[in-house]
């Protein structure tokens, strides 16, 4: 039986690539969600509560690591839809029953 080496990266990239259709999608999805998580932590003291909190329990304090853990546990998903004007696909990030449209120009 082959031994797997311990990796510093958790979750493993190979596991993350199985959850999305391309590396670009993974990077875009994690970056957008990481920004949302960062905004959530920044607005905590203000009492606004308009941003969805992290959906996983994590020992990591970094928003991007938390976002990747959410992708690995299938807490956030995406779907591609076509834009009516340009007929180009637009990614939709879905987090715990709420949907956020990702602008392809950002």
C-alpha positions in Angstrom: 0.0 0.0 0.0 1.5 3.4 -1.0 2.1 5.9 1.7 0.8 9.4 1.3 3.1 12.2 2.4 1.9 14.7 4.9 1.2 18.0 3.3 1.3 21.5 4.8 -1.7 22.4 2.7 -5.0 21.4 4.2 -7.3 20.7 2.4 -5.2 19.2 -0.3 -5.3 20.8 -3.7 -6.1 17.5 -5.4 -9.2 17.2 -3.3 -10.2 20.8 -4.1 -9.8 20.3 -7.8 -12.4 17.5 -7.6 -14.9 20.0 -6.3 -14.6 22.5 -9.2 -14.3 22.4 -13.0 -11.0 24.3 -13.3 -8.2 25.9 -11.3 -9.4 29.3 -12.4 -12.8 28.6 -10.9 -11.2 27.5 -7.6 -9.1 30.6 -7.4 -12.0 32.9 -8.2 -14.4 31.1 -5.8 -11.9 31.1 -2.9 -10.8 34.7 -3.5 -14.4 36.1 -3.6 -15.4 34.1 -0.5 -12.2 35.0 1.3 -13.0 38.7 0.7 -16.5 38.1 2.1 -15.1 36.4 5.2 -12.6 39.2 5.7 -15.5 41.8 5.5 -17.5 39.7 7.9 -14.7 39.8 10.5 -14.2 43.5 10.0 -17.8 44.4 10.5 -18.4 42.3 13.6 -18.1 45.1 16.0 -20.4 47.4 14.0 -23.5 45.1 14.5 -24.4 45.2 10.8 -24.7 41.4 10.2 -25.3 41.6 6.4 -22.5 39.2 5.4 -22.7 35.4 5.8 -20.3 34.2 8.5 -17.8 31.3 7.9 -19.7 28.0 7.4 -17.0 25.7 8.9 -15.2 25.5 12.2 -11.6 26.2 11.5 -8.4 26.6 13.4 -7.1 28.9 10.7 -7.5 32.6 11.1 -6.8 33.4 7.5 -9.9 34.1 5.4 -8.5 32.4 2.3 -7.8 29.2 4.2 -11.3 29.3 5.7 -12.8 29.7 2.2 -10.8 26.8 0.9 -12.0 24.6 3.7 -15.6 25.7 2.8 -15.0 24.5 -0.7 -13.6 21.2 0.4 -16.6 20.6 2.7 -19.0 21.6 -0.1 -20.4 24.5 2.0 -20.1 26.8 -1.0 -20.8 25.9 -4.5 -21.0 27.6 -7.8 -23.1 27.5 -11.0 -22.4 29.0 -14.3 -25.1 31.0 -16.1 -25.0 32.9 -19.3 -25.1 36.7 -19.3 -28.0 38.0 -21.3 -26.1 40.9 -22.9 -22.8 39.3 -23.7 -23.6 35.6 -23.7 -20.6 34.9 -21.5 -20.8 32.6 -18.5 -21.2 34.3 -15.1 -20.3 32.5 -11.9 -22.7 32.4 -9.0 -21.4 31.7 -5.5 -23.9 30.0 -3.3 -23.4 30.1 0.4 -25.8 28.5 2.9 -29.1 29.2 1.1 -28.0 32.7 -0.1 -26.8 33.5 -3.6 -24.3 36.1 -4.7 -23.6 36.8 -8.4 -19.9 37.1 -9.2 -19.2 39.8 -11.8 -16.8 38.4 -14.4 -15.1 41.9 -14.8 -14.0 42.1 -11.1 
